[in-house]
Amino acid sequence: MRVYLNGAFVDESEARVSFDDRGFLFGDAVYEVIRLYDGRPFRLGAHLARLGRSLAGVWLPALDLRQLEEVVHELAAVEGASIPDALVYIQVSRGASPRNHPFPDPPVPPTVLAWCRPYHALPPDQFLAGIRVVTVPDDRWAKCWIKTVNLLPNVLAKEKARRAGADDAVFVRDGMAIEATSANFFVVRDGAVQTAPVTNYILPGISRQVVLELAEAAGIPVRLEPVVVEDLAQVDEVFLTHTGCGVEPVTTVDGRRLGPAAGPITRRLYDAFEALVRQPESP
Ligand SMILES: Cc1ncc(COP(=O)(O)O)c(C=O)c1O
């Protein structure tokens, strides 16, 4: 596999990052993930714009996003040709410098890494059977809008879910279920979809935005309000959104079974999302 590292495409066996890299030592890095559908990057502009905001959010210098766009297209052309359904990962760290908390002075070049790997989607019937989630306290920091590689709370929450016999965890902050470990969180109640508004406590998901647009186009009412955790006992449907698989049905929440498969509104949004991403002209 060819990967992009600091300005060059190299074989993965030759791609080396220093043990002094601040991404490794401090988690001093941000990242972005882009889905390729039929070999084409979906909503690339929005992902790169978010990467730009993440870089600024941790005081990393701005990168040439046009150049990164070409890198993604190059990876899609080279790796994505044989694996049309794939993910492109981009990570930018503050570079390699002997371990010391303050930023290197003078600054060192950032480490810029990107690769493309296949995305193995489940067969639709299995996928639509939905996943199980559990709620967990949100013990992350207050800048969740930055897509940093500091994912330890997310990793631990995911493991907590796994140990509880579930597939994912939904973070609860101040009594509100706001997002999952790597996805945004939606419920359906009385025919309306509801999800937390964008604040510093969630990642403004690209798929979340797409789903909000699709709901509006379909005439499905939308409420941008966080979900009170006790209300989860009354919601009709639940789903997650993320770059990996778009709209992901949830059929069990904290042990409460909502149904055998995606509910009707989740199913409509799933179908609309799938149709959109398979359109050749989708940006
Ligand atoms: C914490 C968190 N929330 C939400 C999302 C969904 O964002 P997107 O739809 O842009 O993938 C992610 C994706 O990785 C995430 O890590």
The ligand as a Tripos MOL2 file, in Angstrom:
@<TRIPOS>MOLECULE
LIG
   16    16     1     0     0
SMALL
NO_CHARGES

@<TRIPOS>ATOM
      1 C1        -16.8630   12.0610   18.5350 C.3       1 LIG1
      2 C2        -17.4060   12.0230   17.1530 C.ar      1 LIG1
      3 N1        -18.6260   12.5340   16.9060 N.ar      1 LIG1
      4 C3        -19.1710   12.5030   15.6830 C.ar      1 LIG1
      5 C4        -18.5050   11.9440   14.6060 C.ar      1 LIG1
      6 C5        -19.1530   11.8910   13.2650 C.3       1 LIG1
      7 O1        -18.5660   12.8210   12.3780 O.3       1 LIG1
      8 P1        -18.5560   12.5580   10.8320 P.3       1 LIG1
      9 O2        -19.9760   12.4060   10.3920 O.co2     1 LIG1
     10 O3        -17.9410   13.7970   10.2650 O.co2     1 LIG1
     11 O4        -17.7460   11.3380   10.5980 O.co2     1 LIG1
     12 C6        -17.2180   11.4110   14.8050 C.ar      1 LIG1
     13 C7        -16.4830   10.8300   13.6840 C.2       1 LIG1
     14 O5        -15.3900   10.3550   13.8270 O.2       1 LIG1
     15 C8        -16.6580   11.4540   16.1060 C.ar      1 LIG1
     16 O6        -15.4390   10.9580   16.3420 O.3       1 LIG1
@<TRIPOS>BOND
     1     1     2 1
     2     2     3 ar
     3     2    15 ar
     4     3     4 ar
     5     4     5 ar
     6     5     6 1
     7     5    12 ar
     8     6     7 1
     9     7     8 1
    10     8     9 2
    11     8    10 1
    12     8    11 1
    13    12    13 1
    14    12    15 ar
    15    13    14 2
    16    15    16 1
@<TRIPOS>SUBSTRUCTURE
     1 LIG1         1 GROUP 0 **** ****
